[in-house]
Amino acid sequence: CHTPKVKDKKTGKVFTSHFAVTPRVQLKETCLTAKCHPKWTEEQARYSIDSIKAYNKGKMRKAEFWLSALIDKIVEAKKSGVDEAAVKQAQDQHLKAHILWEYWTAENSDGFHNPELARESLTKSVDESQKGIELLKKAIAEKTAAK
């Protein structure tokens, strides 16, 4: 969808460009074509792109916050002498949460290529981090109560 047709200057042949760049750079050749969004203005296309990316950046920052909170809770649990099995379980939760978050930072479109999947994945990342935190809160409380 967002790969424009371009003409080779030397041969005159037309081919599909796979130059990896945001569609904002080539709106007329990508987003505003007959096969994509022919009724949009350039302003509407930019707004759509920017809105999707801003929303997903916010979801990424939220996932990062909870990943960091889980790391802090793992450190706290270790200092509290929590059973290693509980710490390992929380570390497994961290791994799940990290993988669900990492793809969207690595793929470099801020979720624009698949906004629905980005939202779903980043929401699951937060959920997995929070599960790990709750697990450790319970383990810390049990350890403290046992003293």
C-alpha positions as CSV (number, residue, x, y, z in Angstrom):
1,C,0.0,0.0,0.0
2,H,2.7,2.5,1.0
3,T,5.2,1.6,-1.7
4,P,5.1,3.9,-4.6
5,K,5.6,3.1,-8.3
6,V,8.8,4.8,-9.6
7,K,10.5,5.0,-12.9
8,D,14.1,4.1,-13.3
9,K,15.8,7.1,-14.9
10,K,18.2,5.0,-16.9
11,T,16.0,2.3,-18.3
12,G,12.5,3.9,-18.1
13,K,11.1,0.8,-16.4
14,V,8.5,1.3,-13.7
15,F,8.9,-0.7,-10.5
16,T,7.6,-0.7,-7.0
17,S,9.9,1.1,-4.6
18,H,10.7,-0.5,-1.3
19,F,12.6,2.4,0.0
20,A,11.9,2.2,3.8
21,V,10.7,5.6,4.8
22,T,7.6,7.0,6.5
23,P,4.7,7.6,4.1
24,R,4.8,11.3,5.2
25,V,7.7,11.8,2.9
26,Q,5.8,10.5,-0.2
27,L,2.2,11.2,0.5
28,K,1.0,11.8,-3.0
29,E,2.8,8.7,-4.3
30,T,1.7,6.4,-1.4
31,C,-1.3,7.4,0.8
32,L,-3.2,9.6,-1.6
33,T,-3.4,7.2,-4.6
34,A,-6.6,5.7,-6.0
35,K,-5.9,2.4,-4.3
36,C,-5.3,3.7,-0.8
37,H,-7.0,7.0,0.4
38,P,-8.0,9.0,-2.7
39,K,-10.4,11.2,-0.8
40,W,-8.0,12.4,1.8
41,T,-6.1,15.7,1.7
42,E,-2.4,15.8,2.5
43,E,-3.4,17.4,5.8
44,Q,-5.8,14.5,6.6
45,A,-3.1,11.9,5.7
46,R,-0.5,13.6,7.9
47,Y,-3.0,13.8,10.8
48,S,-3.8,10.1,10.5
49,I,-0.2,9.1,10.4
50,D,0.8,11.3,13.3
51,S,-2.2,10.3,15.4
52,I,-1.5,6.6,15.0
53,K,2.2,7.0,15.8
54,A,1.5,9.3,18.8
55,Y,-1.0,6.9,20.3
56,N,1.3,4.0,19.9
57,K,4.3,5.9,21.3
58,G,2.2,6.6,24.4
59,K,1.4,2.9,24.7
60,M,5.1,2.1,24.3
61,R,6.0,4.6,27.1
62,K,3.4,3.0,29.3
63,A,4.7,-0.5,28.7
64,E,8.3,0.8,29.4
65,F,7.0,2.3,32.7
66,W,5.6,-1.1,33.8
67,L,8.7,-3.0,32.6
68,S,10.8,-0.7,34.8
69,A,8.5,-1.1,37.7
70,L,8.8,-4.9,37.4
71,I,12.6,-4.6,37.3
72,D,12.5,-2.5,40.5
73,K,10.2,-5.0,42.2
74,I,12.5,-7.9,41.3
75,V,15.4,-6.0,42.9
76,E,13.3,-5.3,46.0
77,A,12.2,-9.0,46.2
78,K,15.8,-10.2,46.0
79,K,16.8,-7.8,48.8
80,S,13.8,-9.0,50.8
81,G,15.0,-12.6,50.6
82,V,12.0,-13.8,48.6
83,D,12.2,-17.4,47.4
84,E,14.2,-17.8,44.2
85,A,11.3,-19.6,42.5
86,A,9.0,-16.5,42.9
87,V,11.8,-14.3,41.6
88,K,12.3,-16.6,38.6
89,Q,8.5,-16.5,37.9
90,A,8.6,-12.7,37.9
91,Q,11.6,-12.7,35.6
92,D,9.7,-15.0,33.2
93,Q,6.8,-12.4,33.3
94,H,9.4,-9.7,32.5
95,L,10.6,-11.7,29.5
96,K,7.0,-12.1,28.2
97,A,6.4,-8.4,28.7
98,H,9.7,-7.4,27.2
99,I,9.1,-9.4,24.0
100,L,5.6,-7.9,23.6
101,W,7.1,-4.4,23.9
102,E,10.4,-4.9,22.0
103,Y,9.0,-5.6,18.6
104,W,7.3,-2.2,18.3
105,T,10.5,-0.4,19.2
106,A,12.6,-2.4,16.9
107,E,10.3,-2.3,13.8
108,N,10.7,1.4,13.7
109,S,7.3,2.6,12.6
110,D,5.8,3.3,16.1
111,G,3.2,0.7,15.3
112,F,2.0,2.4,12.1
113,H,2.4,-0.7,10.0
114,N,-0.1,-2.6,12.2
115,P,-1.8,-0.3,14.7
116,E,-4.3,-2.8,16.0
117,L,-1.6,-5.4,16.7
118,A,0.6,-2.8,18.3
119,R,-2.2,-1.7,20.7
120,E,-2.9,-5.4,21.5
121,S,0.7,-6.4,22.0
122,L,1.6,-3.3,24.1
123,T,-1.5,-3.8,26.3
124,K,-0.5,-7.4,26.9
125,S,3.0,-6.2,27.8
126,V,1.6,-4.0,30.5
127,D,-0.6,-6.9,31.7
128,E,2.4,-9.3,31.9
129,S,4.5,-6.7,33.8
130,Q,1.7,-6.1,36.3
131,K,1.2,-9.8,36.8
132,G,4.9,-10.1,37.8
133,I,4.6,-7.1,40.1
134,E,1.6,-8.6,41.9
135,L,3.3,-12.0,42.2
136,L,6.3,-10.3,43.9
137,K,4.1,-8.0,46.1
138,K,2.4,-11.2,47.4
139,A,5.8,-13.0,47.9
140,I,7.3,-10.0,49.7
141,A,4.2,-9.7,52.0
142,E,4.4,-13.4,52.8
143,K,8.1,-13.1,53.6
144,T,7.6,-10.1,55.8
145,A,4.7,-11.7,57.6
146,A,6.8,-14.8,58.3
147,K,9.4,-12.7,60.3
